[in-house]
């Protein structure tokens, strides 16, 4: 691993990211890793990356000059995205990813694909309106009644739930079949799943609770 931490890590990408995103993430995950062009985004917000990981085709010369050379790690292969390269090379109890949503749709889809292919990595995507993660084998989250809870399968998966207006028990989820968008919490939610294939999306206001819940979840998927 290029970066290993006993605390959560903030991973910043080159997509849409705001100062509010960075200010939300860094207090909870103070080690900052940039995925290639995310280094420029970090510097623009006055944050110095602890490491830059990627094929380095997006980082500017200005950023490369500003960041110490021993913090820049060139991963030359072209068979993966910079998000995947960074995710592979980072070890932490949780990764908070900012700057990976809200830009190009193909990039966003590739990020979601990576989350499912690396289920052993606990990672939250912090977006402008929502937070998103790969749902663990069992997951409990204390949310208020009326909170929107969207479940989207990236493969065949089944599960059971408590605290959802429309329970998921008995449903056979798949990206080309049953999906679970726009469900509603009736209070705290409990979800248990059969496979590491389900993405969970919640309003951004839930972000601190989602971080706490993922860190407190005793089990996670193995890669």
C-alpha positions as CSV (number, residue, x, y, z in Angstrom):
1,X,0.0,0.0,0.0
2,X,1.2,3.5,-0.8
3,X,-0.8,5.0,2.1
4,X,-1.8,3.1,5.2
5,X,-3.7,4.8,8.1
6,X,-5.5,3.7,11.2
7,X,-7.8,6.7,10.7
8,X,-10.2,7.4,7.9
9,X,-8.7,9.0,4.8
10,X,-10.1,11.7,2.5
11,X,-9.6,10.9,-1.2
12,X,-10.1,13.9,-3.6
13,X,-10.7,13.6,-7.3
14,X,-10.8,16.0,-10.2
15,X,-14.6,16.1,-10.6
16,X,-17.0,18.6,-9.0
17,X,-15.9,19.4,-5.5
18,X,-16.6,22.3,-3.2
19,X,-14.9,23.8,-0.2
20,X,-17.9,22.6,1.8
21,X,-17.1,19.0,0.7
22,X,-13.5,19.3,1.8
23,X,-14.4,21.0,5.1
24,X,-16.9,18.2,5.9
25,X,-14.4,15.4,5.1
26,X,-11.1,16.5,6.5
27,X,-12.1,16.8,10.2
28,X,-13.3,13.2,10.1
29,X,-10.5,11.9,7.8
30,X,-7.5,14.2,8.1
31,X,-5.1,12.3,5.8
32,X,-5.6,13.7,2.3
33,X,-4.9,11.6,-0.8
34,X,-5.4,13.0,-4.3
35,X,-6.3,10.9,-7.3
36,X,-4.2,12.5,-10.1
37,X,-5.9,15.8,-11.0
38,X,-7.5,15.9,-7.6
39,X,-4.2,17.4,-6.5
40,X,-5.1,20.7,-8.2
41,X,-8.5,20.7,-6.5
42,X,-6.9,20.2,-3.1
43,X,-4.4,23.0,-3.6
44,X,-7.1,25.3,-4.8
45,X,-8.8,24.8,-1.4
46,X,-5.5,25.4,0.5
47,X,-5.0,21.7,1.3
48,X,-1.7,20.0,0.7
49,X,-2.1,16.3,-0.3
50,X,-0.2,13.8,1.8
51,X,0.0,11.7,-1.4
52,X,-1.0,11.9,-5.1
53,X,-1.7,8.6,-6.8
54,X,-2.5,8.1,-10.5
55,X,-1.1,7.9,-14.1
56,X,-0.4,11.7,-13.7
57,X,-2.0,12.7,-17.0
58,X,-4.3,15.2,-15.3
59,X,-2.2,16.9,-12.6
60,X,-0.8,20.3,-13.8
61,X,2.8,21.2,-13.7
62,X,2.0,24.0,-11.2
63,X,0.6,21.4,-8.8
64,X,3.6,19.0,-9.4
65,X,5.9,21.8,-8.5
66,X,4.0,22.8,-5.4
67,X,3.8,19.2,-4.0
68,X,6.9,17.5,-2.7
69,X,8.2,14.9,-5.2
70,X,8.2,12.2,-2.6
71,X,4.5,12.5,-2.2
72,X,3.7,11.9,-5.9
73,X,3.3,8.2,-6.9
74,X,3.1,7.4,-10.6
75,X,1.0,4.3,-11.4
76,X,1.7,3.9,-15.1
77,X,-0.9,1.3,-16.2
78,X,-3.8,2.4,-18.3
79,X,-6.3,-0.4,-17.5
80,X,-7.9,1.3,-14.6
81,X,-9.2,4.7,-13.6
82,X,-7.3,7.0,-11.2
83,X,-10.1,6.4,-8.6
84,X,-9.4,2.6,-8.8
85,X,-5.6,3.1,-8.6
86,X,-6.0,5.2,-5.5
87,X,-8.5,2.9,-3.9
88,X,-6.2,-0.1,-4.5
89,X,-3.2,1.7,-3.0
90,X,-4.9,3.1,0.2
91,X,-5.6,1.2,3.4
92,X,-7.8,2.7,6.0
93,X,-10.9,1.8,8.1
94,X,-12.9,4.2,5.9
95,X,-12.3,6.3,2.8
96,X,-14.3,9.5,2.2
97,X,-14.2,10.3,-1.5
98,X,-14.9,13.8,-2.7
99,X,-14.7,15.1,-6.3
100,X,-16.0,11.9,-8.0
101,X,-19.6,12.9,-8.7
102,X,-21.3,15.6,-10.6
103,X,-19.0,15.7,-13.7
104,X,-19.0,13.2,-16.5
105,X,-21.5,10.4,-16.4
106,X,-19.1,7.8,-17.7
107,X,-16.6,8.7,-14.9
108,X,-19.4,8.4,-12.3
109,X,-20.4,5.0,-13.6
110,X,-16.8,3.8,-13.5
111,X,-16.6,4.9,-9.9
112,X,-19.7,2.9,-9.0
113,X,-18.3,-0.1,-10.8
114,X,-15.1,0.2,-8.8
115,X,-16.9,0.3,-5.5
116,X,-18.5,-3.1,-6.3
117,X,-15.3,-4.6,-7.6
118,X,-13.4,-3.7,-4.4
119,X,-16.0,-4.5,-1.7
120,X,-13.4,-4.9,1.0
121,X,-12.8,-1.1,0.9
122,X,-15.2,0.9,3.0
123,X,-15.8,4.0,1.0
124,X,-18.3,6.8,1.1
125,X,-18.9,9.1,-2.0
126,X,-19.8,12.6,-0.8
127,X,-21.8,14.3,-3.5
128,X,-23.5,17.6,-3.8
129,X,-26.9,16.3,-2.7
130,X,-26.4,12.7,-1.6
131,X,-24.0,10.3,0.0
132,X,-23.4,6.9,-1.4
133,X,-21.7,3.7,-0.3
134,X,-21.7,0.0,-1.0
135,X,-23.9,-1.5,1.6
136,X,-22.2,-3.9,4.1
137,X,-23.6,-7.4,4.8
138,X,-25.6,-5.9,7.6
139,X,-26.1,-2.2,8.2
140,X,-27.9,-0.2,10.8
141,X,-28.4,3.6,10.4
142,X,-30.2,5.9,12.7
143,X,-32.2,8.2,10.4
144,X,-35.3,10.3,10.9
145,X,-38.7,9.2,9.7
146,X,-39.3,10.4,6.2
147,X,-35.7,10.2,5.1
148,X,-35.3,9.1,1.4
149,X,-33.4,5.8,1.2
150,X,-32.5,4.6,-2.3
151,X,-31.1,1.2,-3.0
152,X,-29.6,0.4,-6.4
153,X,-28.3,-3.1,-7.3
154,X,-25.1,-3.5,-9.3
155,X,-25.7,-7.2,-9.6
156,X,-28.0,-9.9,-8.4
157,X,-28.7,-9.5,-4.7
158,X,-31.5,-10.1,-2.1
159,X,-32.0,-8.9,1.4
160,X,-34.2,-8.1,4.3
161,X,-35.0,-4.8,5.9
162,X,-36.5,-3.1,8.9
163,X,-37.5,0.5,9.1
164,X,-38.3,1.0,5.4
165,X,-41.8,1.9,4.2
166,X,-41.5,-0.7,1.5
167,X,-39.6,-3.7,2.9
168,X,-37.1,-5.5,0.6
169,X,-37.7,-9.1,1.8
170,X,-38.6,-11.5,-1.0
171,X,-37.4,-9.2,-3.8
172,X,-34.8,-10.2,-6.3
173,X,-32.8,-7.2,-7.2
174,X,-30.7,-6.7,-10.3
175,X,-29.6,-3.7,-12.5
176,X,-31.8,-5.0,-15.3
177,X,-34.7,-5.8,-13.1
178,X,-36.0,-4.8,-9.6
179,X,-34.4,-1.7,-8.1
180,X,-35.1,0.1,-4.8
181,X,-34.9,3.9,-5.5
182,X,-36.9,6.4,-3.5
183,X,-37.8,4.2,-0.5
184,X,-38.6,6.0,2.7
185,X,-37.4,5.4,6.2
186,X,-40.0,5.0,9.0
187,X,-37.2,5.5,11.6
188,X,-33.8,3.8,12.1
189,X,-33.1,1.3,9.3
190,X,-31.6,-2.2,9.4
191,X,-30.6,-3.9,6.1
192,X,-29.0,-7.3,5.6
193,X,-27.9,-8.4,2.2
194,X,-26.7,-11.6,0.5
195,X,-24.0,-10.2,-1.7
196,X,-21.7,-7.1,-2.1
197,X,-23.8,-5.6,-4.9
198,X,-26.1,-3.0,-3.4
199,X,-25.4,0.7,-3.4
200,X,-27.2,2.8,-0.7
201,X,-27.9,6.5,-1.3
202,X,-29.1,8.9,1.3
203,X,-29.5,12.7,1.6
204,X,-26.2,14.6,2.3
205,X,-27.4,15.7,5.7
206,X,-27.0,12.0,6.8
207,X,-23.3,12.1,6.1
208,X,-21.9,12.3,9.7
209,X,-24.2,9.5,10.8
210,X,-23.3,7.4,7.8
211,X,-19.6,7.7,8.6
212,X,-20.2,6.7,12.2
213,X,-22.4,3.8,11.2
214,X,-19.9,2.4,8.7
215,X,-17.0,2.7,11.2
216,X,-19.2,0.9,13.8
217,X,-20.3,-1.9,11.4
218,X,-18.4,-5.0,12.7
219,X,-18.3,-6.9,9.4
220,X,-17.7,-6.0,5.8
221,X,-17.3,-7.8,2.5
222,X,-14.0,-9.5,1.6
223,X,-12.4,-9.0,-1.8
